[in-house]
Amino acid sequence: RKSTRYMRYDLGITVRKKGLLKFSFLKHDEIPVKLVDISSRGIGVLITSDLQLSQNQKIFVSVRFRNFKEFEIPSTVMHKTSVDDAIMYGIKFDRISNTFANYLLKTQTKLSFK
């Protein structure tokens, strides 16, 4: 593990598929997910909907902060694990954004590490 993972309860997270057949510019294709942890390099989420993602699948992750600032990050599904009635996904951001990383750290009000 190369970066610190934070547990945040103040972020809104959605995912949407991308690709030739699943490509969409429409926001209504976004699926809300439950945040498990986040770092500047990736994110862990729980999905309880019917959305199925496969390993190495390319997706977009949208991260919304309390002040409605939003980052849309091209990402890749690295692994998935069944957890009760949900699936936990480990998702790696395709590129590191210093702007996102700095904003993530700047808006951290309560330090909770995983």
C-alpha positions in Angstrom: 0.0 0.0 0.0 1.5 3.3 -1.1 -0.9 5.8 0.3 -3.0 6.5 3.4 -6.6 5.5 3.2 -9.1 7.8 4.9 -12.6 7.0 6.1 -14.8 9.9 5.1 -18.5 10.3 5.8 -18.9 13.7 4.1 -18.5 12.7 0.5 -21.0 11.7 -2.1 -19.7 9.0 -4.4 -21.2 7.7 -7.7 -19.9 5.4 -10.4 -20.8 4.9 -14.0 -19.5 2.5 -16.6 -17.6 3.5 -19.6 -16.6 1.7 -22.8 -17.8 1.4 -26.4 -21.2 -0.1 -25.6 -21.7 1.4 -22.2 -20.4 4.9 -22.9 -22.7 7.7 -21.8 -22.4 11.4 -21.2 -25.6 11.3 -19.1 -25.5 11.8 -15.4 -28.6 9.7 -14.9 -26.4 6.6 -15.6 -24.5 7.2 -12.3 -25.1 4.8 -9.5 -24.7 6.0 -5.9 -22.4 3.8 -3.8 -21.3 3.6 -0.2 -17.8 4.8 0.5 -15.6 2.5 2.5 -12.3 4.4 2.3 -10.5 6.8 -0.1 -7.0 7.9 -0.9 -5.4 10.0 -3.6 -4.8 6.8 -5.6 -8.1 4.9 -5.2 -11.3 4.2 -3.4 -13.1 1.3 -1.7 -16.9 1.2 -2.2 -19.9 -1.0 -1.4 -22.5 -1.5 -4.1 -25.9 -2.9 -3.1 -27.6 -2.3 -6.4 -27.8 -4.7 -9.4 -24.7 -2.9 -11.0 -22.1 -5.5 -11.7 -18.5 -4.5 -12.4 -15.8 -6.8 -13.5 -12.1 -6.8 -12.7 -10.1 -4.4 -14.9 -13.3 -2.7 -16.1 -12.9 1.0 -16.9 -15.4 3.3 -15.0 -15.8 6.9 -13.9 -15.9 7.7 -10.2 -17.5 11.0 -9.2 -16.5 12.4 -5.8 -18.7 15.2 -4.4 -17.7 17.3 -1.4 -20.1 19.1 1.0 -19.6 22.4 -0.9 -20.7 20.6 -4.1 -17.2 20.7 -5.6 -17.0 17.6 -7.8 -14.2 15.5 -9.3 -14.9 13.0 -12.0 -12.0 10.5 -12.1 -11.4 7.8 -14.8 -10.7 4.6 -12.8 -10.2 0.9 -13.1 -11.8 -1.9 -10.9 -9.0 -3.8 -9.3 -10.8 -6.4 -7.2 -14.2 -7.3 -5.7 -15.4 -9.2 -2.7 -18.8 -10.3 -1.5 -19.8 -8.7 1.8 -23.2 -9.7 3.2 -25.8 -8.4 0.7 -23.3 -6.1 -1.1 -20.2 -6.3 -3.2 -17.1 -4.4 -2.1 -15.0 -3.0 -4.9 -11.4 -1.8 -4.8 -11.0 0.8 -7.5 -7.8 2.4 -8.6 -7.7 5.9 -10.1 -6.2 5.8 -13.6 -4.0 8.9 -12.9 -3.1 10.8 -9.8 -4.5 14.3 -9.6 -2.6 16.6 -7.3 -5.5 19.0 -7.3 -7.8 16.2 -6.1 -5.3 14.9 -3.5 -4.7 18.4 -2.1 -8.5 19.1 -1.9 -9.1 15.7 -0.3 -6.6 16.5 2.4 -7.6 20.1 2.9 -11.3 19.2 3.5 -10.5 16.4 6.0 -12.0 17.6 9.2 -11.7 14.4 11.3 -8.7 12.2 10.8 -9.9 8.6 10.6 -7.4 6.2 9.0 -7.9 2.6 7.9 
